């Protein structure tokens, strides 16, 4: 099997959609020798910020001298971004070897337990981290928590960043319902650290931790205000994420000792692409790239624009997915920009730019709005603007990083491996 064939095989697994349930993942992991039982995990769930918190924890523990696995999704450009050790992506040869190995294992599974792409890759990551003798794995949930494939593990800590309305068709249409799904990662007597501030959602988490006899630490605004380290990531919300990461390290200090120097270096050097990432071109033009893809994320982007780019109005390049709250996103961002270029996202779930345009025009009637067939067209049409903002979807962010030469481009098209269609069980 070549690397291209391995990627093609992974594409084939998309036919199985996304199941919410643990049976297939558990069965496949058992067939592969239960690698989850041989690793230590910090399991991170939440609506927004969980990837950033994972990146911070990875950076801190790596600077503390540990061999740290990092499992996140979606990827922006290359599939290997999902599976990293000490921030080195899984080598292509290793991915091919493990895909081949696991492909053979599938023959031993009952037909009704055939794994989805995410289930397959979750077990593949477990195998890789075990073989590579990771001291710790920072383990991000995919969708929700309770029925997410990552939830077959028993972590040493469970982290819930925040709760907002997203994926409501699968997780529920209230903060309490979504909190119940996220709280599904909480295990008996395992410490829980959260920055959830919604009373409705926090009450759910407090109830679950009490039932599970799990110690609970709540990170609040005072913790954020007192955060003592320099952080390489932009935005007030990243300070909140950093305060949460610091609380996790403090709660785990007996099991995972970390020096103050490791904390200092970890926070100062953390890298998480596509989140308020500022790209400066040779011409001096600036492009701010941010993966805000729901109303809560767009609210945070608004705050960052107002605080970090005071008095500046960027030209907006935006696309969004139809299953997100794109109307609220448009209403939040349109009043803050100089003009808008709308594009389709490279996904079967994209919303048509003309629909985005109608909402943006209502939110800012005097705005110049142009529609394009692709991000490349929008970049060309706005090429003389000094300050541009690209946002609305992580899929679009990945495409932007490729177009701007800000990410290594793999030999095969791997961004479409982010496509999914969830099925309830």
C-alpha positions in Angstrom: 0.0 0.0 0.0 1.3 3.5 -0.9 0.6 6.6 1.1 -1.9 7.8 -1.6 -3.7 4.4 -1.4 -3.8 4.7 2.4 -5.5 8.1 2.1 -7.9 6.7 -0.5 -8.8 3.9 1.9 -9.5 6.5 4.6 -11.7 8.4 2.2 -13.6 5.1 1.6 -14.4 5.0 5.3 -16.5 8.2 5.0 -19.2 6.1 3.5 -19.9 4.8 7.0 -20.7 8.4 8.2 -20.2 9.2 11.9 -21.9 7.0 14.5 -22.5 8.3 18.0 -21.7 5.3 20.2 -18.7 3.4 21.6 -19.4 -0.2 20.6 -17.4 -0.3 17.3 -14.5 1.7 18.7 -14.3 -0.6 21.7 -14.5 -3.7 19.6 -11.7 -2.5 17.3 -9.5 -1.4 20.1 -9.9 -4.8 21.8 -8.9 -6.6 18.6 -5.8 -4.4 18.4 -4.7 -5.3 22.0 -6.5 -2.6 23.9 -3.8 0.1 23.5 -6.0 2.6 25.4 -5.2 0.6 28.6 -1.4 1.3 28.2 -1.5 5.1 28.1 -2.2 8.1 30.3 -4.7 10.6 28.9 -5.9 14.1 29.6 -9.3 14.1 27.9 -10.5 17.5 26.7 -14.1 18.3 25.6 -15.9 21.6 25.0 -17.6 23.7 22.4 -14.8 26.1 21.6 -11.2 26.4 22.7 -10.5 22.7 23.3 -7.9 22.5 20.5 -6.1 25.5 21.9 -6.1 24.0 25.4 -4.8 20.8 24.0 -2.0 22.6 22.3 -1.1 24.5 25.5 -1.0 21.3 27.5 1.1 19.5 24.9 3.6 22.4 24.8 3.9 22.5 28.6 4.4 18.8 29.2 6.8 18.6 26.2 8.9 21.3 27.8 8.7 19.4 31.0 10.5 16.5 29.3 7.7 14.2 28.5 7.0 12.3 25.3 3.6 13.7 24.5 1.0 12.4 22.1 -1.5 14.9 20.7 -4.8 13.8 19.1 -7.0 16.5 17.7 -9.6 17.1 14.9 -10.3 18.3 12.3 -7.0 18.8 10.5 -6.5 22.0 8.6 -4.4 20.8 5.6 -2.6 17.5 6.2 -4.3 14.5 7.8 -1.2 13.8 10.0 -2.0 17.0 12.0 -4.5 14.8 13.9 -1.8 12.5 15.3 1.4 14.1 16.6 4.1 13.2 19.0 6.1 16.2 20.4 4.4 18.2 17.6 5.8 16.0 14.9 3.1 14.6 12.6 2.8 10.8 12.2 5.2 9.9 9.3 3.5 8.8 6.1 5.2 5.4 6.3 3.8 4.8 9.8 0.3 5.8 8.7 0.5 3.4 5.8 1.8 0.6 8.0 -1.0 1.1 10.6 -3.7 1.5 8.0 -2.6 -1.8 6.5 -2.5 -3.5 9.9 -5.9 -2.3 10.9 -7.5 -3.1 7.6 -6.7 -6.7 8.2 -8.2 -6.5 11.7 -11.5 -5.3 10.3 -12.1 -8.8 8.9 -12.5 -10.0 12.4 -15.3 -7.5 13.3 -19.0 -8.3 12.8 -20.4 -6.4 9.8 -22.6 -4.3 12.0 -19.5 -3.0 13.9 -17.7 -1.7 10.9 -15.9 1.5 12.1 -16.4 4.9 10.7 -13.4 7.0 9.7 -13.2 8.7 13.1 -13.5 5.4 15.0 -10.8 3.8 12.8 -8.4 6.7 13.2 -9.0 7.0 16.9 -7.8 3.4 17.4 -5.0 3.9 14.9 -3.8 6.9 17.0 -4.0 4.7 20.2 -1.8 2.1 18.5 0.7 4.6 17.4 1.0 6.4 20.7 1.4 3.0 22.5 4.1 1.8 20.1 5.9 5.1 20.4 5.8 4.8 24.2 4.2 8.2 24.9 4.4 9.3 28.5 1.1 11.2 28.2 -1.6 11.8 25.5 -3.5 15.0 25.2 -6.8 13.6 23.8 -9.4 15.8 22.2 -13.0 14.7 21.7 -14.5 14.8 18.2 -18.2 15.4 18.6 -19.8 15.9 22.1 -18.2 13.5 24.6 -20.6 10.8 26.0 -20.9 8.9 22.7 -17.7 10.1 21.1 -15.2 7.5 20.0 -12.5 9.0 22.2 -14.6 8.2 25.3 -13.4 4.6 25.4 -10.4 5.8 27.5 -10.1 6.3 31.2 -8.1 9.5 31.7 -6.1 10.9 34.6 -8.1 14.2 34.2 -11.2 15.3 32.3 -11.3 18.9 31.0 -14.4 20.8 29.7 -13.5 24.1 28.2 -16.9 25.8 27.8 -20.4 25.1 26.6 -22.1 26.9 23.7 -24.7 26.1 21.1 -23.1 24.0 18.3 -23.9 20.7 16.7 -27.4 21.2 18.2 -29.0 18.6 15.9 -26.8 15.9 17.6 -26.1 17.2 21.0 -29.3 19.0 21.9 -30.8 22.5 21.6 -30.1 23.9 25.1 -26.9 24.5 27.0 -28.0 21.9 29.6 -28.5 19.2 27.0 -25.1 20.0 25.4 -23.4 20.0 28.8 -24.8 16.6 29.6 -23.2 15.2 26.4 -19.8 16.9 27.2 -20.0 15.8 30.8 -20.2 12.2 29.5 -16.4 12.1 29.6 -16.4 12.4 33.4 -15.3 9.2 35.0 -15.6 7.8 38.5 -13.3 9.7 40.9 -11.2 11.2 38.1 -10.6 15.0 38.6 -12.5 17.4 36.4 -11.3 20.9 35.5 -13.7 23.3 33.7 -14.0 26.9 32.6 -17.7 26.6 31.9 -19.4 29.8 33.2 -23.0 29.3 32.1 -25.0 28.6 35.3 -27.3 26.2 33.3 -24.4 24.2 31.9 -22.3 24.4 35.1 -25.2 22.9 37.2 -25.2 19.9 35.0 -21.4 19.4 35.3 -21.7 19.8 39.1 -24.4 17.2 39.3 -22.4 14.7 37.2 -19.2 15.2 39.2 -21.1 14.7 42.4 -22.7 11.5 41.2 -19.3 10.2 40.0 -17.4 11.4 43.2 -15.1 13.3 40.8 -13.2 16.3 42.3 -14.2 19.5 40.5 -12.2 22.6 39.9 -13.9 25.6 38.3 -11.7 28.2 36.6 -13.3 31.7 36.7 -12.6 35.3 35.6 -10.4 35.9 38.7 -8.1 33.0 37.5 -7.9 34.5 34.1 -7.1 38.0 35.5 -4.3 36.5 37.6 -2.7 34.4 34.8 1.0 35.1 35.3 2.7 33.9 32.1 3.3 35.4 28.6 1.2 33.7 26.0 2.1 33.4 22.3 -1.6 33.1 21.1 -3.7 36.3 20.5 -7.0 37.1 22.1 -8.6 37.5 25.5 -10.3 34.1 25.1 -6.8 32.5 24.8 -6.0 34.0 28.2 -9.1 32.1 29.5 -8.0 28.9 27.8 -4.5 29.4 29.3 -5.9 29.8 32.8 -7.7 26.6 32.3 -4.6 24.8 31.1 -2.6 26.1 34.0 -5.3 24.8 36.4 -5.0 21.4 34.8 -1.3 21.4 35.3 -1.7 22.4 38.9 -4.3 19.7 39.6 -2.0 17.1 38.0 1.2 18.2 39.6 1.6 15.2 41.9 1.3 12.7 39.0 3.0 15.0 36.4 5.4 17.4 38.0 6.1 20.6 35.9 8.7 23.3 36.7 7.9 27.0 36.4 10.4 27.1 33.6 8.5 24.5 31.7 5.3 26.5 32.2 7.0 29.7 31.1 8.4 28.1 27.9 5.3 26.1 27.2 2.9 29.1 27.2 5.4 31.4 25.4 6.0 29.0 22.5 2.6 27.3 22.0 1.6 27.1 18.3 -2.0 26.5 17.1 -2.5 27.5 13.5 -5.6 29.2 12.1 -6.7 30.8 15.4 -6.2 34.6 15.2 -3.1 33.8 13.1 -1.6 36.9 11.5 0.1 36.3 8.2 2.2 39.2 6.9 3.0 39.1 3.1 6.2 40.3 1.6 4.3 43.4 0.5 3.5 44.2 4.1 -0.2 43.4 3.7 -1.7 41.5 6.6 -4.1 38.6 6.6 -5.8 37.6 9.9 -7.0 33.9 9.7 -9.4 32.7 12.4 -11.4 29.5 12.6 -14.5 31.0 14.2 -17.3 28.7 12.9 -20.2 29.3 15.3 -21.8 32.2 17.0 -19.7 31.9 20.2 -16.5 31.8 18.2 -17.5 34.8 16.1 -18.3 36.7 19.3 -14.7 36.0 20.5 -13.3 37.1 17.1 -15.3 40.4 17.3 -13.8 41.1 20.8 -10.3 40.4 19.5 -10.8 42.7 16.5 -12.0 45.5 18.8 -9.2 45.0 21.4 -6.2 44.0 19.3 -6.9 45.9 16.1 -8.5 49.1 17.4 -9.7 51.4 14.8 -9.0 49.1 11.9 -11.7 47.6 9.6 -10.5 44.6 7.7 -11.8 43.4 4.4 -13.7 40.1 5.1 -13.4 36.9 3.2 -15.9 34.5 4.5 -17.5 31.1 3.9 -19.6 28.9 6.2 -21.3 25.6 6.5 -25.0 25.3 6.3 -25.3 23.3 9.6 -23.7 26.1 11.6 -25.5 29.2 12.9 -24.3 31.2 9.9 -27.0 33.9 10.2 -25.8 34.9 13.7 -22.2 34.7 12.5 -22.9 37.2 9.7 -24.8 39.5 12.0 -21.9 39.6 14.4 -19.0 40.2 12.0 -20.6 42.3 9.2 -20.7 45.6 11.2 -17.0 45.5 11.9 -15.6 45.2 8.4 -14.9 47.5 5.4 -16.2 45.2 2.7 -17.1 41.5 2.2 -16.1 38.8 -0.2 -18.2 35.7 0.2 -17.1 32.3 -1.0 -18.3 28.7 -0.9 -16.5 26.3 1.5 -15.0 23.3 -0.1 -17.5 21.0 1.5 -20.8 19.4 0.5 -22.3 21.2 3.6 -21.4 24.7 2.4 -24.0 27.5 2.5 -24.4 29.4 -0.8 -22.6 32.8 -0.7 -25.8 34.5 -1.9 -27.5 33.4 1.3 -24.7 34.8 3.4 -24.9 38.0 1.4 -28.5 38.7 2.3 -27.9 38.5 6.0 -24.6 40.5 5.8 -26.4 43.2 3.9 -29.1 43.5 6.5 -26.5 43.7 9.2 -24.6 46.4 7.4 -26.7 48.0 4.6 -23.9 50.3 3.3 -21.4 47.5 2.9 -19.9 46.5 -0.5 -20.5 42.7 -0.9 -19.0 40.6 -3.7 -19.7 36.9 -4.4 -17.0 34.6 -5.7 -16.8 31.0 -6.9 -13.7 30.2 -4.8 -11.4 31.5 -2.1 -8.7 31.9 -4.8 -10.9 34.4 -6.7 -11.7 36.3 -3.5 -8.0 36.6 -2.6 -7.2 37.9 -6.1 -10.1 40.4 -6.1 -9.0 41.8 -2.7 -5.2 41.6 -3.4 -4.7 45.3 -3.1 -6.3 45.6 0.4 -3.8 46.2 3.3 -5.7 44.2 6.0 -7.9 41.2 5.3 -9.7 38.7 7.5 -10.5 35.1 6.5 -13.0 33.3 8.8 -16.3 31.3 9.0 -15.1 27.7 8.8 -12.0 25.7 9.8 -12.3 24.1 6.3 -11.9 27.6 4.8 -9.0 28.3 7.1 -7.2 25.2 5.9 -7.7 26.2 2.3 -6.4 29.7 3.1 -3.2 28.4 4.7 -2.6 26.4 1.6 -3.3 29.3 -0.8 -1.1 31.6 1.2 1.8 29.2 1.5 1.5 29.2 5.3 1.3 25.4 5.6 3.1 22.5 4.0 0.9 21.1 1.2 0.6 17.3 1.2 1.0 15.4 -2.1 -2.7 14.3 -1.9 -5.8 16.3 -1.2 -6.5 15.5 2.5 -8.7 18.4 3.6 -11.9 16.7 2.4 -11.3 13.9 4.9 -12.9 16.3 7.4 -16.3 15.5 5.8 -18.8 13.7 8.0 -22.5 13.0 8.4 -23.4 12.0 11.9 -25.9 9.2 12.7 -27.6 8.9 16.0 -27.6 5.5 17.7 
